[in-house]
């Protein structure tokens, strides 16, 4: 199974920026991330996990949930070994555990139900807390 590793979370004030990174490790290190769509998701306490951004495989475009459009940017690094999520103008409503996952295509970003494909699994996530 492909299990990705998230990093970069932290505690920031409203309006600040954070950059999250999604990489492979361990048994998943041989996976070529560029061949998969990579989605970033988040789960706030008491809420369902939701997709917030996705980048398609092999140079295909990116898409965003309405709630983060214009504030978050998803990108692949030059070596295609990581997928980053640049978050700006952070709000308290962005507070959540953030996860990334691989799929053959982008997941829904409109709150529709979503299940990971069989080859993919959730990692530990990284906590983002936006608070003054």
Steps between C-alpha positions, in 0.01 A plus 500: 500500500601859442511695822631854481656712775380849581709770669514874555204562726507729800332770704463833323303819536216596266636644177824304517634249249614138523645259249410134535693225327391153392768241427554127482692296753577145590343240279329775302831666409510322163168651401520759226277777628489659158295207370221563750257775575577629850229647715525704817222447748418632846292392794392740770378374839149361471491534123540269203826492311479726193712548194653845468739476205619258238765490231464266208754242389779579254453872463124508502350802671397579854163557659385644831204498734310828496593561863873521419499626142729799464675430831649150458731385222590136432817419308754229432866559578747496212617149583138380503559336838268721701174684466477819699203701618576869545239652727463876536256731675423223746178517697387330821264295282807345335591331829509126438722198455621504141557181301619417152425191297559356156233400254467440127297818468410802706248447781184709529565836662138597555438296812370194314577163661838358408678172564871443439585246232619161617868574442499817713471556874488794738813617681530665839423847374641830620319735736433857391365732766406858419437702812578837649 
